Amino acid sequence: MANILIIDDEKSIRKTLTEILTYEGYKVDEAADGMEGFKMFQAKSYDAVLCDIKMPKMDGLEFLEKAREVNGDIPIIMVSGHGNIDTAVEAVKKGAYDYISKPPDLNRLLITLRNAMDKSTLVTETKTLRRKVNKVPEMIGQSAPILKIRETIEKVAPTDARVLVTGDNGVGKELVARWLHERSNRAAGPMVEVNCAAIPGELIESELFGHEKGSFTSAVKQRIGKFEQASGGTLFLDEIGDMSLSAQAKVLRALQEGKITRVGGDKEISVDVRVVAATNKDLLQEVENKNFRLDLYHRLSVILIHVPSLNDRRDDIPLLVDSFLDSVCNEYGITRKAADKDAMKALQNHNWTGNIRELRNVVERLVILSGKTITAEDVDDFVVPARDKRKVSS
C-alpha cells in the first residue's frame, strides 16, 4: 500500500483528496501547512506528495526545495487554485513531478499519481541495479605491499590530490583507481575511464575534450569529452604513457587551469575533476626518450602508488584463488569447488606473467575442466604451457 502525503491549508480539499485516495487503496497522511508537511516528510517515508502552493508558514515552492534536498527521488505533485503558467514552470524547474490546477480533474490526478510512482519505482530499481553493477570488488590480500596500498588509499582518497598508479599489466591498477574514487568525497559523482592506449592518436583529443560540430570531417554533431563528463567526479586516465605529446600538452593545461576547450571551439569550459592516471611504463624513462612531458609527470605524480606483480606477492595467491572460486562457481551456477594443498602450492609456484587477470582466467579454466576438487595434476594439465613442460623434460 503506497503512502501519500497531502499538504494543503484547505481542510475541505484535504478531506476530499483523502477520501478519494483511500478509496483507491492508498494510505494517506495530511498536513495543514508547509511547515507541518516538511516535518512529516522528514520523519516518514512517502511514495508521493500532493502539495498546495499558497500556504501559511511555508509555501509549496519552499517546501519543494527543502524536500528535494532531503530526498530528491520522491515525486511531488503541486496542486494550486492560484495557478498560472509562470508558477507551473517555476515548480517544474525546482523539481516538481507535475502541476495540477484546482479544482483538480480527479481522473488526471489519479493518472498523474500512478505515473509519478511508476517513475519513482523505476528510478529506485535503476539505482539499485547500478550499485550492484558498479560495486567495487574487494582488494584481496594480506601481503605487506597490499596493506601499504590500502593504507595509502585511506589517507589520499578524501583529498583531491592527483595520483599516478604504476605496475605491470593485469596487476589491478584500475581497482586502485576505483577505490580512490569510492573512498573520496566525489564518490557520488561519476568515475569516467579512458584507455589512452586503445584510442588512435588523432582521436584522443576529441575523446578527452570533446569537439564542436564540423570541426573535422566526421564531426557531424557536437560531442562532450571525458573531462566534461567527469566533472564533479574522477577521471581515470589508464595507460597514460601512450598518450600523444599534443594531447599531453592539453591535459597539462586542463590540470593547471581547470579549463578545457573542445576541438574546433574557442570557448573555455571550466571542469572540476580529480585525475587518477595509470601506466605500465617507466615514465621517467619515457621523459628521457622525449615521449612524455616532464611537467605533466610532476603534475600527475603528486601521490605515487606502485602495485606489485603477482610474483612479488605469492602469499596472497590462496586468498585470491578462493575468492575467484567463489565468484566463478556462482557465475556458472555450480557447486563450489575447492583446490587441494598441492594444487594451491603449484599455483603459487607458477610464473604469473599476466598477473591477477591471468590468475582469474586460470581459475575459471580449472573450474570448467577439473573434477569436484582441483588437484596439482589439473594445474599441470590445464595451466602450465606445453613449452614450459618441454623445458622441464629436456
Backbone torsions as a table, in degrees:
resi	resn	phi	psi	omega
1	MET	NA	122.3	-177.4
2	ALA	-74.9	143.1	178.2
3	ASN	-99.3	124.5	-179.3
4	ILE	-117.6	136.5	175.2
5	LEU	-108.3	124.0	176.1
6	ILE	-106.9	124.7	179.1
7	ILE	-119.6	111.9	-178.4
8	ASP	-160.0	137.3	-178.5
9	ASP	-82.2	-6.7	176.9
10	GLU	-95.4	113.3	-175.9
11	LYS	-60.6	-38.7	-177.9
12	SER	-64.0	-37.6	178.5
13	ILE	-66.5	-44.9	179.7
14	ARG	-59.4	-44.1	-177.6
15	LYS	-64.2	-44.2	-179.0
16	THR	-62.6	-49.2	-179.3
17	LEU	-63.2	-39.8	179.8
18	THR	-62.8	-44.1	-179.9
19	GLU	-61.7	-43.8	-178.5
20	ILE	-65.6	-48.4	-176.1
21	LEU	-69.0	-35.6	176.6
22	THR	-64.1	-41.6	177.7
23	TYR	-61.7	-33.7	-179.9
24	GLU	-79.4	-2.6	175.2
25	GLY	100.3	10.3	178.9
26	TYR	-91.7	154.0	171.7
27	LYS	-99.0	126.7	-168.6
28	VAL	-121.2	135.9	168.4
29	ASP	-115.0	149.6	-178.4
30	GLU	-120.2	146.8	172.9
31	ALA	-136.3	140.3	-173.2
32	ALA	-88.9	-10.4	177.0
33	ASP	-157.6	171.7	-175.7
34	GLY	-63.8	-36.3	-179.4
35	MET	-64.5	-47.4	178.6
36	GLU	-63.8	-40.9	180.0
37	GLY	-62.9	-39.5	-178.7
38	PHE	-67.1	-38.4	177.9
39	LYS	-63.3	-40.7	178.4
40	MET	-67.8	-38.8	179.6
41	PHE	-62.4	-39.1	178.6
42	GLN	-70.2	-33.7	-172.4
43	ALA	-86.1	-20.9	-172.4
44	LYS	-137.7	153.0	178.9
45	SER	-90.1	124.2	179.1
46	TYR	-117.1	153.9	177.8
47	ASP	-89.8	-24.1	177.6
48	ALA	-164.3	160.1	179.8
49	VAL	-131.0	134.3	170.0
50	LEU	-106.9	120.8	-170.5
51	CYS	-132.8	128.0	173.6
52	ASP	-71.0	163.8	179.8
53	ILE	-100.6	-53.7	-178.4
54	LYS	-85.6	104.9	-179.0
55	MET	-144.0	155.4	176.5
56	PRO	-74.0	163.0	175.0
57	LYS	70.0	-53.1	177.3
58	MET	-149.8	119.3	-178.6
59	ASP	-78.9	174.1	-173.6
60	GLY	-64.3	-37.3	-179.0
61	LEU	-68.8	-36.7	176.5
62	GLU	-67.6	-42.1	176.2
63	PHE	-58.8	-43.4	-178.6
64	LEU	-57.7	-47.4	-179.5
65	GLU	-61.3	-46.3	-178.1
66	LYS	-68.3	-39.8	-179.7
67	ALA	-65.6	-37.7	179.1
68	ARG	-64.3	-31.7	177.3
69	GLU	-69.4	-35.3	-179.8
70	VAL	-74.1	-48.5	179.8
71	ASN	-155.2	103.7	-177.1
72	GLY	-79.2	-3.9	-177.2
73	ASP	-90.1	-15.6	-178.9
74	ILE	-82.4	121.6	-177.8
75	PRO	-69.7	135.1	179.4
76	ILE	-120.5	120.4	-179.4
77	ILE	-104.7	121.8	-179.3
78	MET	-86.2	134.0	179.7
79	VAL	-128.7	121.1	-174.8
80	SER	-150.5	144.2	175.1
81	GLY	-88.3	-3.4	-179.8
82	HIS	-107.6	39.5	-170.5
83	GLY	-76.9	142.6	167.4
84	ASN	-151.8	169.7	-174.9
85	ILE	-60.4	-43.1	-177.9
86	ASP	-61.2	-42.3	179.7
87	THR	-64.7	-42.3	179.7
88	ALA	-62.4	-45.1	179.9
89	VAL	-62.3	-43.5	179.8
90	GLU	-62.5	-40.8	-179.7
91	ALA	-63.5	-45.1	-179.9
92	VAL	-66.3	-39.5	177.4
93	LYS	-60.0	-34.1	-177.9
94	LYS	-84.7	0.3	172.5
95	GLY	113.8	5.7	177.4
96	ALA	-65.9	145.0	177.9
97	TYR	-71.0	-41.1	-179.7
98	ASP	-161.0	174.3	-177.2
99	TYR	-135.3	127.3	-179.4
100	ILE	-127.5	133.4	-179.4
101	SER	-84.9	151.1	173.9
102	LYS	-87.3	149.9	-11.0
103	PRO	-70.3	136.2	-173.4
104	PRO	-71.8	142.4	169.4
105	ASP	-72.6	114.8	-170.8
106	LEU	-63.6	-37.8	177.5
107	ASN	-62.8	-44.5	179.8
108	ARG	-65.1	-39.6	179.9
109	LEU	-60.6	-46.1	-178.0
110	LEU	-66.6	-40.5	178.5
111	ILE	-64.7	-44.2	179.4
112	THR	-61.4	-41.3	-179.5
113	LEU	-64.4	-44.7	178.9
114	ARG	-63.3	-44.6	179.3
115	ASN	-62.6	-39.5	-179.7
116	ALA	-62.9	-42.8	-179.2
117	MET	-72.8	-32.9	174.3
118	ASP	-62.0	-43.7	179.0
119	LYS	-64.7	-42.4	179.5
120	SER	-60.9	-40.5	179.1
121	THR	-63.7	-43.1	179.4
122	LEU	-63.7	-40.6	178.7
123	VAL	-62.2	-43.9	179.9
124	THR	-63.8	-44.9	179.8
125	GLU	-63.7	-40.6	179.5
126	THR	-62.4	-43.7	179.2
127	LYS	-64.0	-39.5	179.0
128	THR	-63.8	-45.7	178.8
129	LEU	-63.3	-40.5	-179.2
130	ARG	-64.4	-39.1	177.8
131	ARG	-63.3	-38.9	179.2
132	LYS	-66.4	-44.1	-177.5
133	VAL	-68.3	-41.1	-174.3
134	ASN	-91.1	6.8	-179.2
135	LYS	-59.1	127.3	-176.3
136	VAL	-78.2	125.5	178.3
137	PRO	-61.7	152.6	177.6
138	GLU	-66.7	151.1	173.8
139	MET	-90.4	100.3	-169.9
140	ILE	-87.0	134.3	177.0
141	GLY	142.4	149.3	177.7
142	GLN	-125.3	11.4	178.5
143	SER	-70.9	159.4	-177.2
144	ALA	-56.9	-43.8	179.9
145	PRO	-62.0	-38.9	-179.1
146	ILE	-69.9	-40.6	176.8
147	LEU	-61.4	-38.2	178.5
148	LYS	-66.8	-40.2	178.7
149	ILE	-63.5	-43.7	178.2
150	ARG	-59.9	-43.8	179.8
151	GLU	-62.2	-42.2	179.6
152	THR	-64.3	-41.9	179.5
153	ILE	-60.3	-44.3	-179.3
154	GLU	-60.7	-35.4	-179.1
155	LYS	-78.5	-39.7	-170.1
156	VAL	-88.1	-35.5	-172.0
157	ALA	-53.9	-43.3	-177.3
158	PRO	-68.2	-11.6	178.9
159	THR	-93.2	175.0	175.3
160	ASP	-102.0	15.5	-179.1
161	ALA	-61.4	137.1	176.2
162	ARG	-73.7	145.7	-174.7
163	VAL	-127.8	135.3	173.4
164	LEU	-111.7	118.9	-178.9
165	VAL	-103.5	125.0	-178.2
166	THR	-117.6	158.8	178.4
167	GLY	151.6	163.9	-178.9
168	ASP	-67.5	168.0	176.0
169	ASN	-61.2	136.0	174.4
170	GLY	84.9	5.0	-176.4
171	VAL	-83.5	-16.4	179.8
172	GLY	109.7	31.5	179.4
173	LYS	-64.8	-37.9	178.9
174	GLU	-63.7	-37.1	178.6
175	LEU	-63.2	-39.5	176.3
176	VAL	-61.1	-44.2	179.4
177	ALA	-61.8	-41.1	-179.6
178	ARG	-65.0	-38.4	178.9
179	TRP	-71.1	-33.8	174.9
180	LEU	-60.9	-40.7	177.8
181	HIS	-70.3	-44.4	-176.6
182	GLU	-62.0	-35.0	-177.8
183	ARG	-91.4	1.0	-175.4
184	SER	-90.4	171.7	175.1
185	ASN	-75.5	-4.0	-179.9
186	ARG	-101.8	10.9	-173.3
187	ALA	-58.6	-29.8	179.1
188	ALA	-75.3	-16.7	178.7
189	GLY	-87.4	179.5	-176.9
190	PRO	-77.0	151.2	165.9
191	MET	-114.6	113.9	-176.0
192	VAL	-108.3	128.1	-176.6
193	GLU	-108.5	138.6	176.5
194	VAL	-130.8	121.5	174.5
195	ASN	-92.0	100.7	-174.4
196	CYS	-64.9	-24.3	-178.8
197	ALA	-79.0	-21.4	-175.2
198	ALA	-91.7	-6.8	-177.2
199	ILE	-107.4	127.4	178.6
200	PRO	-55.6	145.0	-176.0
201	GLY	-54.3	-34.9	-177.0
202	GLU	-75.8	-12.0	-178.1
203	LEU	-109.2	-9.3	-173.5
204	ILE	-62.6	-38.0	-179.2
205	GLU	-66.6	-41.1	177.1
206	SER	-64.1	-38.7	-179.8
207	GLU	-64.7	-42.4	-176.5
208	LEU	-78.5	-43.5	-169.9
209	PHE	-110.1	-7.5	-178.5
210	GLY	81.4	175.5	177.1
211	HIS	-149.0	159.9	176.8
212	GLU	-92.1	154.1	178.2
213	LYS	-58.0	130.6	177.0
214	GLY	83.8	4.3	-177.3
215	SER	-70.5	-23.3	171.5
216	PHE	-152.8	175.9	-167.9
217	THR	-52.7	-47.2	-175.6
218	SER	-91.4	6.6	-179.6
219	ALA	-83.7	77.1	-174.9
220	VAL	-81.9	-13.9	175.5
221	LYS	-152.4	164.9	179.7
222	GLN	-65.7	143.4	179.0
223	ARG	-127.9	133.6	176.7
224	ILE	-88.5	126.7	-176.7
225	GLY	-81.6	172.7	-176.2
226	LYS	-64.8	-33.3	178.8
227	PHE	-61.2	-43.9	179.0
228	GLU	-68.9	-40.3	-180.0
229	GLN	-61.3	-33.0	-176.3
230	ALA	-89.3	1.2	-176.4
231	SER	-58.3	129.7	-175.6
232	GLY	89.9	-4.5	-178.5
233	GLY	-134.6	-140.8	-175.1
234	THR	-122.1	136.1	174.0
235	LEU	-108.7	118.9	-179.0
236	PHE	-102.5	111.0	179.9
237	LEU	-98.3	95.6	-177.9
238	ASP	-83.7	143.9	-179.0
239	GLU	52.5	50.1	-177.2
240	ILE	-67.7	-18.3	177.2
241	GLY	-64.9	-14.1	179.6
242	ASP	-96.5	5.9	-178.1
243	MET	-77.7	142.5	179.8
244	SER	-66.7	156.3	-179.0
245	LEU	-63.9	-36.9	179.9
246	SER	-66.2	-40.2	177.1
247	ALA	-67.8	-36.8	177.4
248	GLN	-58.2	-40.4	-179.3
249	ALA	-63.0	-39.8	-179.9
250	LYS	-72.1	-37.2	176.8
251	VAL	-62.9	-41.3	178.0
252	LEU	-58.9	-44.8	179.5
253	ARG	-63.9	-41.0	179.4
254	ALA	-62.4	-38.6	179.3
255	LEU	-70.9	-36.7	-178.2
256	GLN	-72.2	-42.5	-170.5
257	GLU	-108.4	-12.3	-176.4
258	GLY	67.7	27.0	-179.1
259	LYS	-136.8	148.8	175.8
260	ILE	-133.0	162.5	174.4
261	THR	-129.1	128.1	179.6
262	ARG	-66.5	151.0	176.6
263	VAL	-60.4	128.1	-179.8
264	GLY	83.8	2.1	179.8
265	GLY	-114.6	167.8	178.1
266	ASP	-125.7	1.8	-179.4
267	LYS	-88.1	129.9	176.1
268	GLU	-81.9	133.1	-177.7
269	ILE	-118.8	123.5	179.3
270	SER	-76.2	136.7	178.3
271	VAL	-131.4	142.7	179.4
272	ASP	-118.2	90.7	-177.0
273	VAL	-129.1	150.4	170.5
274	ARG	-105.1	121.8	-175.4
275	VAL	-97.9	126.6	169.8
276	VAL	-117.5	125.2	-178.9
277	ALA	-115.0	155.9	178.8
278	ALA	-142.1	150.8	178.9
279	THR	-157.3	151.2	172.8
280	ASN	-102.2	6.5	-178.6
281	LYS	-102.4	160.4	171.5
282	ASP	-84.6	99.1	-173.3
283	LEU	-65.7	-32.4	177.6
284	LEU	-66.0	-35.2	174.2
285	GLN	-68.0	-37.0	176.9
286	GLU	-65.6	-33.2	175.5
287	VAL	-64.0	-45.6	178.1
288	GLU	-61.4	-34.4	179.5
289	ASN	-82.7	3.7	179.1
290	LYS	62.5	31.4	176.2
291	ASN	-103.9	-8.9	-178.4
292	PHE	-144.0	142.0	-177.6
293	ARG	-78.5	130.3	179.6
294	LEU	-65.3	-39.6	-178.9
295	ASP	-65.5	-34.0	176.5
296	LEU	-70.7	-38.6	177.5
297	TYR	-56.8	-46.2	-179.3
298	HIS	-67.4	-32.3	177.4
299	ARG	-67.3	-37.9	-175.6
300	LEU	-81.0	-30.7	-169.6
301	SER	-98.2	44.1	174.0
302	VAL	-60.5	-44.3	173.9
303	ILE	-122.4	131.1	177.7
304	LEU	-108.2	128.3	174.5
305	ILE	-125.5	119.2	178.4
306	HIS	-103.1	125.9	178.8
307	VAL	-97.8	118.6	-175.4
308	PRO	-71.1	157.5	174.5
309	SER	-71.5	160.7	-179.0
310	LEU	-63.7	-31.4	178.1
311	ASN	-64.9	-20.2	179.5
312	ASP	-95.3	4.0	178.5
313	ARG	-144.5	52.0	-175.1
314	ARG	-63.9	-25.0	179.2
315	ASP	-64.0	-20.2	-179.7
316	ASP	-84.9	-10.3	-174.4
317	ILE	-60.1	-44.9	177.9
318	PRO	-57.1	-41.5	178.5
319	LEU	-63.6	-42.2	179.7
320	LEU	-66.3	-43.1	179.9
321	VAL	-61.4	-45.2	179.2
322	ASP	-60.1	-42.1	179.0
323	SER	-64.7	-43.6	180.0
324	PHE	-67.9	-34.6	176.3
325	LEU	-61.7	-42.3	177.5
326	ASP	-59.5	-51.4	-174.1
327	SER	-69.0	-42.1	-178.1
328	VAL	-66.4	-47.6	-179.6
329	CYS	-63.1	-36.0	177.2
330	ASN	-65.5	-42.0	179.4
331	GLU	-62.4	-39.5	-178.0
332	TYR	-86.3	-6.4	178.8
333	GLY	66.2	37.7	-179.1
334	ILE	-119.8	162.9	178.2
335	THR	-60.4	139.1	-175.7
336	ARG	-62.2	126.5	178.3
337	LYS	-93.5	160.9	178.5
338	ALA	-128.1	155.7	175.4
339	ALA	-106.4	131.4	179.7
340	ASP	-75.3	173.7	-174.2
341	LYS	-59.4	-42.1	-178.6
342	ASP	-66.6	-37.4	178.1
343	ALA	-65.2	-42.5	-179.7
344	MET	-64.9	-38.8	178.4
345	LYS	-65.1	-39.7	178.5
346	ALA	-63.9	-39.4	178.5
347	LEU	-66.9	-37.3	178.4
348	GLN	-67.3	-30.0	-178.9
349	ASN	-86.7	-6.8	-178.3
350	HIS	-71.0	149.9	176.5
351	ASN	-87.5	105.4	-173.5
352	TRP	-90.6	83.4	179.7
353	THR	-71.3	-25.1	179.5
354	GLY	-99.0	2.8	174.3
355	ASN	59.8	-142.9	-173.3
356	ILE	-60.1	-40.1	-178.7
357	ARG	-60.4	-42.6	179.0
358	GLU	-66.4	-42.0	-179.6
359	LEU	-61.3	-42.7	178.7
360	ARG	-60.1	-43.9	179.0
361	ASN	-65.3	-38.7	179.3
362	VAL	-64.6	-44.1	178.7
363	VAL	-60.8	-42.1	178.4
364	GLU	-62.2	-41.8	178.9
365	ARG	-62.2	-43.4	-179.6
366	LEU	-66.0	-38.1	178.0
367	VAL	-61.9	-41.0	-177.3
368	ILE	-72.4	-41.1	-169.2
369	LEU	-97.6	-18.4	-175.6
370	SER	-91.2	174.2	176.1
371	GLY	-81.8	-154.0	-177.5
372	LYS	-64.0	-34.0	178.2
373	THR	-119.9	134.4	179.2
374	ILE	-82.9	126.0	-175.3
375	THR	-112.4	171.7	176.8
376	ALA	-63.4	-33.2	177.7
377	GLU	-64.4	-37.3	176.9
378	ASP	-63.0	-42.2	178.9
379	VAL	-62.1	-43.5	-179.8
380	ASP	-65.1	-38.2	-177.2
381	ASP	-76.0	-38.6	-168.3
382	PHE	-111.9	-6.7	-175.9
383	VAL	-115.7	-49.9	-175.5
384	VAL	-70.3	120.9	-179.7
385	PRO	-61.1	149.9	-178.4
386	ALA	-58.7	-36.1	-178.5
387	ARG	-65.3	-34.7	177.8
388	ASP	-69.7	-34.3	178.0
389	LYS	-66.5	-37.6	179.5
390	ARG	-65.2	-37.4	178.8
391	LYS	-62.4	-42.0	-178.8
392	VAL	-65.8	-43.7	-177.2
393	SER	-68.4	-29.4	179.0
394	SER	-79.7	NA	NA
